[in-house]
Amino acid sequence: MILPPSGGDPIAIHPLAKGKGHLIKNTHHSRDRSHHKIKDYMEVVRNAFEDEEKINMYLSQLQHYYPRYIREQLQVLQRSIEAYP
């Protein structure tokens, strides 16, 4: 349990590792939450491409095949767009 220095409600609660050297991390802490809705995030990525038909088809397929990981897939796309304009 991680408590703020001033006291109050816990900042985070993580289970204890059963073994030695295991990283305990809640993936929610490292997630990019600047785009709260997937639709908004998709729109940001979509606007970076010229061929609207192809990117719409690609994003539709991503959402169909990887609905659980769509946010992470969009993050990879956005990082690639920024790295290779």
Backbone torsions as a table, in degrees:
resi	resn	phi	psi	omega
1	MET	NA	134.0	179.0
2	ILE	-112.5	120.6	-178.6
3	LEU	-109.8	146.8	175.8
4	PRO	-67.3	151.9	-178.5
5	PRO	-58.3	-31.5	-177.5
6	SER	-83.3	0.0	-176.6
7	GLY	89.2	-171.7	179.1
8	GLY	103.0	-157.7	-176.5
9	ASP	-69.5	148.5	178.3
10	PRO	-62.9	143.3	176.2
11	ILE	-79.2	-42.2	-179.0
12	ALA	-152.4	150.4	175.6
13	ILE	-130.1	121.5	-179.3
14	HIS	-125.8	148.4	176.2
15	PRO	-70.4	156.0	176.0
16	LEU	-81.5	142.5	178.3
17	ALA	-73.2	141.4	178.7
18	LYS	-82.2	-26.1	-178.8
19	GLY	-110.4	-172.2	-178.9
20	LYS	-102.3	135.8	175.4
21	GLY	81.9	16.5	179.1
22	HIS	-90.5	135.5	176.7
23	LEU	-85.7	123.8	176.9
24	ILE	-103.6	116.5	-176.0
25	LYS	-147.5	131.5	173.8
26	ASN	-85.8	120.0	-176.8
27	THR	-63.5	-19.6	179.5
28	HIS	-64.3	-29.4	-178.4
29	HIS	-69.0	-31.0	-176.9
30	SER	-94.8	0.1	-177.9
31	ARG	-75.2	142.4	175.7
32	ASP	-77.8	109.8	-178.2
33	ARG	-103.3	15.7	179.3
34	SER	-69.5	-24.8	175.6
35	HIS	-109.8	101.3	-173.5
36	HIS	-72.5	-34.7	-177.8
37	LYS	-109.7	138.6	179.8
38	ILE	-59.7	-40.2	-179.4
39	LYS	-60.0	-40.2	178.0
40	ASP	-66.1	-41.3	179.6
41	TYR	-64.2	-41.9	178.3
42	MET	-61.7	-37.5	-179.5
43	GLU	-66.4	-39.1	177.7
44	VAL	-61.7	-46.2	179.5
45	VAL	-66.8	-43.4	-178.7
46	ARG	-58.6	-38.7	-177.5
47	ASN	-69.0	-15.4	179.9
48	ALA	-82.1	-8.7	-177.0
49	PHE	-109.2	148.5	-179.9
50	GLU	-84.5	-42.9	-176.7
51	ASP	-84.3	95.0	-174.4
52	GLU	-62.5	-39.1	-178.2
53	GLU	-63.9	-45.2	-178.0
54	LYS	-68.5	-42.9	-178.8
55	ILE	-69.2	-34.9	176.4
56	ASN	-63.0	-42.4	178.8
57	MET	-65.5	-42.9	-179.4
58	TYR	-63.9	-47.1	-179.7
59	LEU	-65.4	-35.5	177.6
60	SER	-63.8	-42.2	178.7
61	GLN	-66.9	-41.3	176.7
62	LEU	-58.4	-45.9	-177.9
63	GLN	-67.9	-33.1	179.8
64	HIS	-71.0	-47.8	-174.5
65	TYR	-85.6	-26.3	-176.9
66	TYR	-130.7	55.7	-176.4
67	PRO	-61.9	-32.0	-178.6
68	ARG	-72.9	-27.7	-174.8
69	TYR	-113.9	20.5	-175.7
70	ILE	-61.1	-39.6	-179.5
71	ARG	-61.2	-44.3	179.9
72	GLU	-65.7	-38.8	177.8
73	GLN	-62.8	-41.5	178.9
74	LEU	-66.6	-35.6	177.1
75	GLN	-63.6	-42.1	178.2
76	VAL	-62.4	-44.3	178.1
77	LEU	-60.5	-45.0	-178.0
78	GLN	-65.1	-41.3	177.9
79	ARG	-63.6	-38.1	179.0
80	SER	-66.8	-39.5	178.4
81	ILE	-62.1	-43.0	-179.3
82	GLU	-69.5	-36.3	-178.0
83	ALA	-77.1	-33.0	-176.9
84	TYR	-129.0	74.4	-176.1
85	PRO	-65.8	NA	NA
